[in-house]
Amino acid sequence: MKFATLKSKENRDGILCMVSPDHQTAVKVDTLVPHLRVALENWSRYQSQFEKIDQDLKAGKAANSFPVKIEDLHSVLPRTWLFADGSAFIHHIKLVRMARNAPLPETLKTVPLMYQAECGQFLAPTEDIPQIDFMHGTDFEAEVGVILDDVPMGISPEEALKHIRLIVLINDVSLRGLIPEELAAGFGFFQSKPTKALSPFAITVDELGSAWKDGRVHLPLHVKYNGQFFGKANAGEMHFHFGQLIAHAARTRNLAAGTLIGSGTVANEDISQGSSCLAEKRMLEQINQGKIETPFMKAGDTIEIWMENSSGKDLFGKISQKVKSVKKLF
Amino acid sequence: MKFATLKSKENRDGILCMVSPDHQTAVKVDTLVPHLRVALENWSRYQSQFEKIDQDLKAGKAANSFPVKIEDLHSVLPRTWLFADGSAFIHHIKLVRMARNAPLPETLKTVPLMYQAECGQFLAPTEDIPQIDFMHGTDFEAEVGVILDDVPMGISPEEALKHIRLIVLINDVSLRGLIPEELAAGFGFFQSKPTKALSPFAITVDELGSAWKDGRVHLPLHVKYNGQFFGKANAGEMHFHFGQLIAHAARTRNLAAGTLIGSGTVANEDISQGSSCLAEKRMLEQINQGKIETPFMKAGDTIEIWMENSSGKDLFGKISQKVKSVKKLF
């Protein structure tokens, strides 16, 4: 099944839709359920009705369908209660820590790194990334995320996997220039991790077929920067799988339905796969050429993030954003 | 004006009510607005109707009023998009850093410390604090918080004060035993800051009279631990005022209506005022007596947090919780 959310001026949660596999046709399901978070709170109540609509969409006979316009779509989950963003790709952690001369955590391979991220109002997948100050070092981070139903505190990694209802892509915008000072103060990221965007579509695990294995999505995550190839790192190279990340997040709290768990920046040891953020590319330039050549994002720069299945079919729609300079308000 | 939220099995956001000054009588306002976050998104639309109901409550002639039972109340804001918790009392920062042999941040007095906290499902004000493992070092932290309408990115501290719609109290439960390892890993608090509770009532700024000054609440915050006096530190001793905390949170993002900003643990240099968390008391014992005598919370321990105006009238109702041991699920 594939879900999307239409933007709505009246309702910040938008209008929930289901979408055909070719992304051409959608059906509103807002008469069935107010929005996606409510569906996640009561998944078993809605599942069979969702499945019926999905079958109709796949058979090309859904009633009241309409053509999908990507610019009408919000992030599929426009806002939620908790975005717990892991950092499960060891290669990424090594490079970004090297970039800021920070030591690797002793628990690098045994305890996931995780921070609580902004999720009160995601950008739409085609919305501009607002940049107040170029000196903040604007960067993208291409990630995979899972959206959960209610998860009880203390759950095991294996049980946790059963609570994954949907999979999405994420652009976790990062302000690299603000990170060293924030981490030095000891309270972790805050200003350095502003508003993010999710993919236009969220899909159920079964849509991935054999690419979903061991709690990981075994497919390349495509990244284009200013229209050029930037990366196609395989998301299956996660050190911790999503069940482990969920269990980490739920160790001392229940997770509310609608919780989003992020993989962290997708990164592969094989550097021919490129990168999923500028910080990595810059560090590799420093290592291999002795100096950094790639600047951080500037106004007008574009970033595209998408994922295809093994037959080359687009799965989540494209996050396609441009950096836009905004004036300081005060 | 004074608001409360009745627990509801059907609706996780509960049923919004307005409450009389003596906390005896309430009126449901759910026919006017679905719940508190929606009211915050459209405050100007509802304000005059809220004011009319408030006048009727104060005059003892509100229609369809009912007697308030504290055990029927949820946290006044049962869940929200963002809880940005500052740490604006320098005395608290000094003591807890001393306790874990951590240096003071260089920007102690110039840049607020702030972390993004759990807010997807607050505990009710009289709900048990679940404790999985006594070794986690369960502690309370008594705080003051402000609830905002929509705040634009880049706002100034002075302008930010105009976006405060409501004031509440918070018990920011902390697991001290988990903090050193989390902070050492560099990503800040996560597991060490589990689910919190808010006060039963939220009040508008005008209800504080002259006690609201310079963006601070100039009143003692009362804390009883296991039925005994524990603290009455004055919340007016905040180094950063709430406008500065809001501006810090909004530096690189818009803040969604419903955002909660916390003061951090209320603490005074004058130690005769007691403390608002166990970590401080323990550190003072270490300094003054050479050894720590007070253990962290154990099952059955009780914590009460409340605030009175200068005439001794209770303002927010009481956060009154007990620690309850829960079994590990898996």
Contacts between the chains, C-beta under 8 A, distances in Angstrom:
chain1	res1	chain2	res2	distance
A	12	B	41	7.3
A	41	B	12	7.3
A	79	B	81	6.0
A	79	B	256	6.9
A	80	B	81	7.9
A	81	B	79	6.0
A	81	B	80	7.9
A	81	B	81	7.3
A	81	B	119	6.9
A	81	B	120	3.1
A	81	B	121	7.3
A	82	B	118	7.1
A	82	B	119	7.9
A	82	B	120	4.7
A	84	B	190	7.3
A	87	B	187	7.5
A	102	B	186	6.6
A	105	B	184	7.0
A	105	B	185	4.3
A	105	B	186	6.4
A	106	B	184	7.7
A	107	B	181	7.4
A	107	B	185	6.3
A	111	B	181	7.8
A	111	B	185	7.0
A	113	B	185	5.9
A	113	B	186	7.4
A	113	B	187	5.0
A	114	B	187	6.3
A	114	B	190	5.3
A	115	B	116	7.7
A	115	B	187	4.5
A	115	B	188	6.1
A	115	B	190	6.7
A	116	B	115	7.7
A	116	B	116	4.4
A	116	B	117	7.2
A	116	B	118	7.4
A	116	B	190	6.2
A	117	B	116	7.2
A	118	B	82	7.1
A	118	B	116	7.4
A	118	B	253	5.8
A	119	B	81	6.9
A	119	B	82	7.9
A	120	B	81	3.1
A	120	B	82	4.7
A	120	B	255	7.2
A	120	B	256	3.7
A	120	B	258	7.7
A	120	B	259	6.8
A	121	B	81	7.3
A	121	B	254	6.5
A	121	B	256	4.9
A	130	B	153	6.9
A	132	B	153	7.0
A	132	B	154	5.9
A	132	B	252	6.7
A	136	B	252	7.1
A	152	B	329	5.7
A	153	B	130	6.9
A	153	B	132	7.0
A	153	B	326	7.7
A	153	B	329	6.9
A	154	B	132	5.9
A	154	B	328	5.0
A	154	B	329	4.1
A	154	B	330	6.3
A	155	B	329	6.0
A	155	B	330	6.0
A	156	B	329	7.8
A	156	B	330	3.9
A	159	B	330	6.0
A	175	B	252	6.1
A	178	B	252	7.3
A	181	B	107	7.4
A	181	B	111	7.8
A	183	B	186	5.4
A	184	B	105	7.0
A	184	B	106	7.7
A	185	B	105	4.3
A	185	B	107	6.3
A	185	B	111	7.0
A	185	B	113	5.9
A	186	B	102	6.6
A	186	B	105	6.4
A	186	B	113	7.5
A	186	B	183	5.5
A	186	B	188	7.4
A	187	B	87	7.5
A	187	B	113	5.0
A	187	B	114	6.3
A	187	B	115	4.5
A	187	B	188	4.9
A	187	B	189	7.1
A	188	B	115	6.0
A	188	B	186	7.4
A	188	B	187	4.9
A	188	B	188	1.9
A	188	B	189	6.8
A	189	B	187	7.0
A	189	B	188	6.8
A	190	B	84	7.2
A	190	B	114	5.3
A	190	B	115	6.7
A	190	B	116	6.2
A	190	B	249	7.4
A	191	B	248	7.4
A	191	B	251	4.9
A	191	B	252	4.7
A	192	B	252	7.6
A	194	B	252	4.3
A	194	B	253	4.5
A	195	B	253	5.1
A	195	B	254	7.1
A	248	B	191	7.4
A	249	B	190	7.4
A	251	B	191	5.0
A	252	B	132	6.7
A	252	B	136	7.1
A	252	B	175	6.1
A	252	B	178	7.3
A	252	B	191	4.8
A	252	B	192	7.7
A	252	B	194	4.3
A	253	B	118	5.8
A	253	B	194	4.6
A	253	B	195	5.1
A	254	B	121	6.5
A	254	B	195	7.1
A	255	B	120	7.2
A	256	B	79	6.8
A	256	B	120	3.7
A	256	B	121	4.9
A	258	B	120	7.7
A	259	B	120	6.9
A	326	B	153	7.7
A	328	B	154	5.0
A	329	B	152	5.7
A	329	B	153	6.9
A	329	B	154	4.1
A	329	B	155	6.0
A	329	B	156	7.9
A	330	B	154	6.2
A	330	B	155	6.0
A	330	B	156	3.9
A	330	B	159	6.0
